[in-house]
Amino acid sequence: MHKWITCAFLFLSLSALAQYKITGRVLDSADKKPIPGATIYLANASVGTSSTADGNFTLDNVRGGQYELVVSMVGYNSYHKVLLVNNNIDLPVIVIAEKVNLLKEVSIRPDPDWERNYEAFRAEFLGTSDFAKECKIVNPETLIIHYDKINFVLTASSLDFVVIDNKALGYRVKYKLDTFSKDYHQGMRYYAGTASFEKMKGKKPSQERKWEKNRLKAYKGSSMEFLRLLIAGEVAEHGFKVLRLIRKPNPEYKGFGNRYIDGLVTKPLIPADYAKRTDQKDLFALAFDNCLYVMYNGGSPVPDDGKNPNGIGWATTNIIFNKPYAVFDNNGIFTDPSSITFEGEWGKSSIADLLPVDFEPELKK
């Protein structure tokens, strides 16, 4: 269980974040021989490599934070390990085992609703933004999609990595979709999985510049930027304001209408009201006795008194706590996404807007 320091919230300079190195070796579990050519990457990040002839590997320039290390090799079971990176790490020897083929012959019937269900899934997974229009799922055949017509729930998973060419942000994303669900009755969407990011090479310098501009657009106002600015102590300076959202169950709710009664306290909160350092280096926590209402005005500094003209033009997000606190790392990523729920702007985010967790915006010269 994490503990946090309540006496002070210590701010760090984002520019001072160190880069670390992860080294290791991959062996076959049966004969303990090296496995060359295994793919090693940090899930949802842009750092990856392959093992050499002697099974060794090195991941360089790793931004501090919590990651899931993945080792993958054709014909072998994948290896997963969660790492908190705040120093150079020399891993113990990693052994992976060959897969045992226990497949049974099954009869697969064509799904007459597959195309319709796929289009519904694609709209929810990639989104409907301008960025989404420039995204293509290269191998839709790896998806398993089902629609429950009784409960109005769309579910999906993937047999292998779903390859997505995001020509808006300039990434080829390989996403292993563990679970996806869209409850149309409740209006709730949830998906989880691991991804690797590979930067595309632009045909022209102008295309590279467009990608950098779009990546910055996806980053600005995001939960990633907010949490990183929170660590740096620069939330208000970059256009964010946080209020207390008081949410109570609606006693008159009968299955339709408003489930809750919400009220806002207009006095802005300060970071120490809802953010703390944990007892682990480079891990932080959001903790609050109610819900948080996060406002973003596009990046202009918020006045000291926090006032704004009726909130017009502000993007807003409700942060609902599913657990007593939500831990996040230097990358601005929650270590347990199920600890919170986003309603509003951040809740609309889709794969088309997804950046690698170690993304660093280029500073203006």
C-alpha positions as CSV (number, residue, x, y, z in Angstrom):
1,M,0.0,0.0,0.0
2,H,1.3,3.4,-0.9
3,K,1.6,6.2,1.7
4,W,2.0,9.8,0.8
5,I,3.5,12.9,2.4
6,T,0.8,15.3,3.3
7,C,2.9,18.1,4.8
8,A,4.2,19.3,1.4
9,F,3.9,18.6,-2.3
10,L,7.4,18.7,-3.7
11,F,7.7,20.1,-7.2
12,L,10.2,18.8,-9.7
13,S,11.5,20.4,-12.8
14,L,10.4,18.4,-15.9
15,S,13.6,19.5,-17.7
16,A,15.6,17.9,-15.0
17,L,14.2,14.4,-15.4
18,A,17.0,11.9,-16.0
19,Q,17.2,9.3,-18.7
20,Y,18.0,5.7,-17.6
21,K,19.2,2.4,-19.1
22,I,17.7,-1.1,-18.7
23,T,19.9,-4.1,-19.5
24,G,19.1,-7.8,-19.5
25,R,19.4,-11.2,-21.1
26,V,16.9,-13.6,-22.6
27,L,17.3,-17.4,-22.4
28,D,15.3,-20.4,-23.4
29,S,13.8,-22.0,-20.2
30,A,14.4,-25.6,-21.5
31,D,18.1,-25.6,-22.5
32,K,19.1,-22.2,-21.0
33,K,20.6,-21.1,-24.4
34,P,20.4,-17.5,-25.5
35,I,17.5,-16.4,-27.6
36,P,18.5,-13.9,-30.3
37,G,16.0,-11.7,-32.1
38,A,13.5,-11.5,-29.3
39,T,11.5,-8.2,-29.2
40,I,11.9,-6.3,-26.0
41,Y,9.9,-3.1,-25.4
42,L,8.2,-0.9,-22.8
43,A,4.5,-1.2,-23.1
44,N,2.7,2.0,-24.4
45,A,6.1,3.7,-24.9
46,S,8.4,4.3,-27.8
47,V,11.4,2.4,-26.4
48,G,12.2,-1.0,-27.9
49,T,15.0,-3.2,-29.1
50,S,15.9,-6.8,-30.0
51,S,18.1,-9.3,-28.2
52,T,21.6,-10.0,-29.7
53,A,23.1,-13.3,-30.6
54,D,24.1,-13.9,-27.0
55,G,20.6,-12.9,-25.8
56,N,21.6,-9.6,-24.4
57,F,19.6,-6.4,-24.8
58,T,19.8,-2.7,-23.7
59,L,17.0,-0.2,-23.6
60,D,18.5,3.3,-23.7
61,N,17.2,6.8,-22.9
62,V,14.3,5.6,-20.7
63,R,12.4,8.4,-19.1
64,G,11.8,7.8,-15.4
65,G,8.4,6.3,-14.6
66,Q,6.5,3.0,-14.2
67,Y,6.4,0.7,-17.2
68,E,5.5,-2.8,-18.1
69,L,8.5,-4.6,-19.7
70,V,7.4,-7.0,-22.4
71,V,9.6,-9.7,-24.0
72,S,8.0,-11.3,-27.1
73,M,9.3,-14.0,-29.5
74,V,7.5,-16.0,-32.1
75,G,6.7,-19.5,-30.8
76,Y,7.3,-18.5,-27.1
77,N,5.1,-17.3,-24.3
78,S,5.5,-13.6,-23.7
79,Y,7.2,-12.2,-20.6
80,H,5.7,-9.3,-18.6
81,K,7.2,-7.4,-15.7
82,V,6.3,-4.1,-14.1
83,L,9.3,-1.8,-13.5
84,L,9.6,1.5,-11.6
85,V,12.4,3.2,-13.4
86,N,14.2,5.8,-11.3
87,N,17.7,4.4,-11.7
88,N,19.7,2.3,-14.2
89,I,18.4,-1.3,-14.0
90,D,20.3,-4.5,-14.6
91,L,17.6,-7.2,-14.8
92,P,18.1,-10.8,-13.6
93,V,18.2,-13.3,-16.5
94,I,14.8,-13.6,-18.2
95,V,13.7,-17.1,-19.2
96,I,10.9,-17.7,-21.6
97,A,9.3,-21.0,-22.6
98,E,8.1,-22.4,-25.9
99,K,4.4,-22.4,-26.4
100,V,2.7,-25.8,-26.1
101,N,0.2,-26.3,-29.0
102,L,-3.1,-27.3,-27.4
103,L,-5.3,-26.0,-30.1
104,K,-8.4,-28.1,-30.9
105,E,-10.1,-28.1,-34.3
106,V,-13.2,-25.8,-34.1
107,S,-15.9,-25.0,-36.7
108,I,-15.9,-21.2,-37.4
109,R,-19.1,-19.9,-38.9
110,P,-19.1,-16.6,-40.7
111,D,-20.6,-13.8,-38.6
112,P,-23.2,-11.9,-40.7
113,D,-23.0,-9.0,-38.3
114,W,-19.2,-8.7,-38.3
115,E,-18.9,-5.8,-40.7
116,R,-21.5,-3.7,-38.8
117,N,-20.0,-4.6,-35.4
118,Y,-16.5,-3.8,-36.7
119,E,-17.6,-0.3,-37.9
120,A,-19.2,0.3,-34.5
121,F,-16.0,-0.9,-32.8
122,R,-13.8,1.2,-35.0
123,A,-15.7,4.4,-34.3
124,E,-15.4,3.8,-30.5
125,F,-11.8,2.6,-30.5
126,L,-10.3,5.1,-32.9
127,G,-12.8,7.9,-32.3
128,T,-14.5,10.2,-34.7
129,S,-12.1,13.2,-34.6
130,D,-10.1,14.6,-37.5
131,F,-7.1,12.5,-36.2
132,A,-9.3,9.4,-36.4
133,K,-10.0,10.0,-40.0
134,E,-6.3,9.5,-40.8
135,C,-6.1,6.2,-38.8
136,K,-6.3,2.8,-40.4
137,I,-6.5,-0.6,-38.8
138,V,-4.2,-2.7,-41.0
139,N,-5.2,-6.2,-39.8
140,P,-8.8,-6.2,-38.6
141,E,-8.9,-10.0,-39.0
142,T,-7.1,-10.3,-35.7
143,L,-10.1,-8.8,-33.8
144,I,-12.8,-10.8,-32.1
145,I,-15.9,-8.7,-31.8
146,H,-19.3,-9.5,-30.3
147,Y,-22.5,-7.5,-29.8
148,D,-24.9,-8.5,-27.0
149,K,-28.3,-7.5,-28.5
150,I,-30.1,-8.0,-25.2
151,N,-27.8,-5.9,-23.0
152,F,-26.7,-3.5,-25.7
153,V,-23.0,-4.2,-25.0
154,L,-20.2,-4.3,-27.7
155,T,-17.1,-6.3,-26.7
156,A,-13.8,-7.0,-28.4
157,S,-10.3,-8.4,-28.0
158,S,-7.5,-9.3,-30.3
159,L,-5.7,-12.6,-31.1
160,D,-2.5,-10.7,-31.9
161,F,-1.4,-7.1,-32.0
162,V,-3.8,-4.8,-33.8
163,V,-1.6,-2.7,-36.2
164,I,-2.8,0.9,-36.5
165,D,-1.2,3.4,-38.9
166,N,-1.9,6.8,-37.4
167,K,-1.1,9.2,-40.3
168,A,-2.2,12.2,-38.2
169,L,0.4,11.7,-35.5
170,G,3.0,9.8,-37.5
171,Y,3.0,6.6,-35.5
172,R,2.6,2.9,-36.3
173,V,0.9,1.6,-33.2
174,K,0.9,-2.1,-32.4
175,Y,-1.9,-2.6,-29.8
176,K,-2.6,-5.9,-28.0
177,L,-6.2,-5.4,-27.1
178,D,-6.9,-7.4,-23.9
179,T,-10.5,-6.1,-23.4
180,F,-12.9,-3.6,-24.9
181,S,-16.5,-2.9,-23.9
182,K,-19.0,-0.3,-24.9
183,D,-22.2,-0.3,-22.8
184,Y,-24.7,1.7,-24.9
185,H,-27.3,1.5,-22.2
186,Q,-25.0,3.1,-19.6
187,G,-23.0,5.1,-22.0
188,M,-19.8,3.7,-20.6
189,R,-16.7,2.7,-22.7
190,Y,-13.6,0.9,-21.4
191,Y,-10.6,-0.7,-23.1
192,A,-7.3,-2.0,-21.9
193,G,-4.1,-3.4,-23.5
194,T,-0.5,-2.8,-24.2
195,A,1.0,-1.0,-27.2
196,S,4.3,-0.3,-28.9
197,F,5.0,2.9,-30.9
198,E,7.1,3.3,-33.9
199,K,7.7,6.7,-35.5
200,M,6.8,6.8,-39.2
201,K,9.3,8.4,-41.6
202,G,7.8,11.4,-43.4
203,K,8.1,11.6,-47.2
204,K,8.9,15.3,-46.9
205,P,10.1,17.6,-44.1
206,S,6.6,19.3,-44.2
207,Q,5.0,16.0,-43.2
208,E,7.3,15.6,-40.3
209,R,6.5,19.2,-39.2
210,K,2.8,18.4,-39.5
211,W,3.2,15.4,-37.3
212,E,5.1,17.3,-34.6
213,K,2.3,20.0,-34.6
214,N,-0.4,17.4,-34.3
215,R,1.4,15.5,-31.5
216,L,1.6,18.8,-29.6
217,K,-2.1,19.4,-30.2
218,A,-2.9,16.0,-28.8
219,Y,-0.7,16.6,-25.8
220,K,-1.9,20.1,-24.9
221,G,-4.8,20.0,-22.4
222,S,-4.5,16.2,-22.0
223,S,-4.4,14.3,-18.7
224,M,-0.7,13.6,-19.4
225,E,0.1,17.3,-19.6
226,F,-1.9,18.1,-16.5
227,L,-0.2,15.5,-14.3
228,R,3.2,16.5,-15.6
229,L,2.5,20.2,-14.9
230,L,1.2,19.2,-11.5
231,I,4.5,17.6,-10.7
232,A,6.4,20.7,-11.9
233,G,4.1,23.0,-10.0
234,E,3.0,24.9,-13.2
235,V,-0.7,23.9,-13.5
236,A,-2.2,27.4,-13.5
237,E,0.6,28.9,-15.6
238,H,-0.4,26.6,-18.5
239,G,-4.2,27.2,-18.4
240,F,-5.5,24.6,-15.9
241,K,-7.9,25.3,-13.0
242,V,-9.2,22.7,-10.6
243,L,-12.5,23.0,-8.6
244,R,-14.3,20.8,-6.1
245,L,-17.1,18.8,-7.6
246,I,-19.7,17.7,-5.0
247,R,-21.6,14.7,-6.3
248,K,-24.5,13.1,-4.4
249,P,-26.9,10.3,-5.5
250,N,-30.2,11.6,-6.9
251,P,-32.9,10.1,-4.6
252,E,-35.4,10.5,-7.4
253,Y,-33.4,8.5,-9.9
254,K,-35.5,5.6,-11.3
255,G,-33.3,4.3,-14.0
256,F,-33.5,7.3,-16.3
257,G,-32.6,11.0,-15.9
258,N,-29.8,12.2,-13.8
259,R,-28.2,9.5,-11.6
260,Y,-26.4,12.1,-9.5
261,I,-26.8,15.7,-8.3
262,D,-23.6,17.7,-9.0
263,G,-22.6,21.0,-7.4
264,L,-19.4,23.1,-8.0
265,V,-17.5,25.0,-5.4
266,T,-16.1,28.0,-7.4
267,K,-13.1,28.7,-5.3
268,P,-10.1,27.2,-7.1
269,L,-8.2,24.4,-5.4
270,I,-4.4,24.5,-5.0
271,P,-2.3,21.4,-5.8
272,A,-1.7,20.6,-2.2
273,D,-5.5,20.1,-1.7
274,Y,-5.5,17.1,-4.0
275,A,-2.0,16.0,-4.9
276,K,0.7,14.4,-2.8
277,R,4.1,12.7,-3.0
278,T,4.0,9.0,-2.2
279,D,6.7,7.1,-0.1
280,Q,8.2,5.8,-3.4
281,K,10.5,7.9,-5.5
282,D,8.9,9.4,-8.6
283,L,5.4,8.2,-7.8
284,F,2.7,10.7,-6.8
285,A,-1.0,10.5,-5.9
286,L,-4.3,12.3,-6.4
287,A,-6.4,12.0,-3.3
288,F,-9.6,13.9,-2.6
289,D,-12.7,13.6,-0.5
290,N,-15.0,14.2,-3.4
291,C,-14.7,14.6,-7.2
292,L,-12.4,17.0,-9.1
293,Y,-13.5,19.3,-11.9
294,V,-10.6,20.2,-14.2
295,M,-10.8,23.1,-16.5
296,Y,-8.5,24.0,-19.4
297,N,-8.5,27.3,-21.3
298,G,-6.1,26.4,-24.1
299,G,-2.9,27.2,-22.3
300,S,-3.2,30.9,-21.2
301,P,-2.0,31.5,-17.6
302,V,-4.9,31.6,-15.1
303,P,-5.1,34.8,-13.0
304,D,-4.1,34.4,-9.3
305,D,-7.7,34.7,-8.3
306,G,-8.7,31.9,-10.7
307,K,-11.5,33.9,-12.2
308,N,-12.7,33.5,-15.7
309,P,-15.6,34.8,-17.8
310,N,-18.2,32.2,-17.0
311,G,-15.9,29.4,-18.1
312,I,-16.8,30.1,-21.8
313,G,-14.4,28.2,-24.1
314,W,-12.9,26.0,-21.4
315,A,-12.6,22.2,-21.9
316,T,-13.8,20.4,-18.7
317,T,-13.3,17.0,-17.2
318,N,-14.7,15.4,-14.1
319,I,-12.3,13.1,-12.2
320,I,-14.3,10.4,-10.3
321,F,-12.3,8.4,-7.7
322,N,-13.1,4.7,-7.8
323,K,-10.5,4.1,-5.1
324,P,-9.2,6.2,-2.2
325,Y,-6.3,7.5,-4.2
326,A,-4.9,7.3,-7.8
327,V,-1.1,6.9,-8.2
328,F,0.7,8.4,-11.2
329,D,4.3,8.6,-12.3
330,N,6.7,11.1,-13.8
331,N,5.2,10.4,-17.3
332,G,1.8,11.7,-16.2
333,I,0.3,8.2,-16.4
334,F,-1.9,6.5,-13.8
335,T,-0.3,3.2,-12.6
336,D,-3.8,1.8,-12.1
337,P,-6.2,3.2,-14.7
338,S,-9.2,1.6,-12.9
339,S,-8.6,3.9,-9.8
340,I,-10.3,6.8,-11.6
341,T,-12.9,7.5,-14.2
342,F,-12.9,10.5,-16.6
343,E,-16.1,12.2,-17.6
344,G,-16.0,14.9,-20.2
345,E,-13.1,16.0,-22.4
346,W,-10.5,13.4,-21.2
347,G,-13.2,10.7,-21.3
348,K,-13.6,11.2,-25.1
349,S,-9.9,10.4,-25.8
350,S,-9.4,7.5,-28.2
351,I,-6.6,5.6,-29.8
352,A,-6.3,8.2,-32.5
353,D,-5.2,10.7,-29.8
354,L,-2.8,8.2,-28.1
355,L,0.7,9.3,-27.5
356,P,3.5,7.1,-26.1
357,V,3.8,7.5,-22.4
358,D,7.4,8.7,-22.7
359,F,6.4,11.4,-25.2
360,E,8.3,14.6,-24.8
361,P,7.1,17.7,-26.7
362,E,9.7,19.6,-28.6
363,L,10.6,22.9,-27.0
364,K,10.1,26.0,-29.1
365,K,13.5,27.5,-30.1
